[in-house]
Amino acid sequence: MEWYNYIADFFAGAFLANFVPHFIYGVSGDKFPTPFAKPPGQGLSSPTTNVLWGLLNLIIGFLLFIKGSISTAQPLTWVLFFAGVAAMSIMLGKNFEKKDKE
């Protein structure tokens, strides 16, 4: 496997983890921070913006998942995928813990 497949594995996990909160808040009809809010990542965006942002993350994550050739024959691919999920999840949790306090 090429080196860039391993990078794709990590970022597939990161994009798929980022899909979850935006999509859930969006389909629930709740506002949630996105990069398009003012200020970016801190202000609240509309539910529609969150659904669209979540779906874009899903598409990118899925394409990277395929490109990364994640398979059971290569356990490192799964480790990198879940490392991406963990890294993005921790970062999102830290970033959004203050969203309801402002």
C-alpha positions in Angstrom: 0.0 0.0 0.0 1.2 3.5 -0.8 1.9 6.0 2.0 -1.0 8.3 1.0 -3.4 5.5 1.7 -2.5 5.7 5.4 -3.1 9.4 5.5 -6.5 8.8 3.8 -7.3 6.3 6.5 -6.7 8.8 9.3 -8.7 11.6 7.6 -11.5 9.3 6.7 -12.0 8.7 10.4 -11.8 12.4 11.1 -14.3 13.5 8.5 -16.7 10.7 9.4 -16.5 11.7 13.1 -17.2 15.3 12.1 -20.3 14.2 10.2 -22.1 13.0 13.3 -22.6 16.1 15.5 -23.5 18.4 12.5 -25.9 16.0 11.0 -27.6 15.1 14.3 -28.0 18.8 15.4 -29.2 19.7 11.9 -31.9 17.0 11.5 -33.0 17.7 15.1 -33.7 21.3 14.1 -31.0 22.8 16.4 -28.4 25.4 15.7 -24.8 24.3 16.0 -21.4 25.9 15.2 -19.9 25.4 11.8 -17.0 27.1 9.9 -19.6 29.3 8.2 -20.9 30.9 11.4 -19.7 34.3 12.7 -17.2 33.9 14.3 -16.3 30.7 12.5 -16.6 27.6 14.7 -18.1 29.6 17.6 -21.3 31.2 16.3 -24.3 29.1 15.6 -25.4 28.1 12.1 -28.8 27.1 11.0 -30.0 23.4 11.0 -30.0 23.4 7.2 -26.3 24.6 7.1 -25.5 21.8 9.6 -27.2 19.1 7.6 -25.4 20.2 4.4 -22.0 20.5 6.3 -22.5 17.1 7.8 -23.4 15.5 4.5 -20.3 17.1 2.9 -18.2 15.5 5.7 -19.9 12.2 5.1 -19.1 12.3 1.3 -15.5 13.3 1.9 -15.1 10.7 4.6 -16.6 7.9 2.5 -14.4 8.8 -0.5 -11.3 8.8 1.8 -12.4 5.5 3.3 -12.5 3.9 -0.1 -9.2 5.6 -1.2 -7.5 4.5 2.0 -8.3 0.8 1.1 -9.2 0.0 4.7 -9.3 -3.7 5.1 -9.0 -6.5 7.6 -5.9 -7.7 5.8 -4.2 -4.5 6.8 -4.9 -3.9 10.6 -2.8 -0.7 10.5 -5.5 0.8 8.3 -8.1 0.3 11.0 -5.8 1.7 13.7 -5.3 4.8 11.7 -9.0 5.1 10.9 -9.9 4.9 14.6 -7.1 7.3 15.5 -8.7 9.8 13.1 -12.1 9.2 14.7 -10.6 9.7 18.2 -8.6 12.7 17.4 -11.5 14.5 15.7 -13.9 13.5 18.5 -11.6 14.8 21.2 -11.0 18.0 19.3 -14.7 18.6 18.7 -15.5 17.9 22.4 -13.0 20.4 23.5 -14.0 23.0 21.0 -17.8 22.8 21.5 -17.9 22.3 25.3 -18.5 26.1 25.7 -21.2 26.5 23.0 -24.1 26.6 25.4 -22.4 28.8 27.9 -22.0 31.8 25.7 
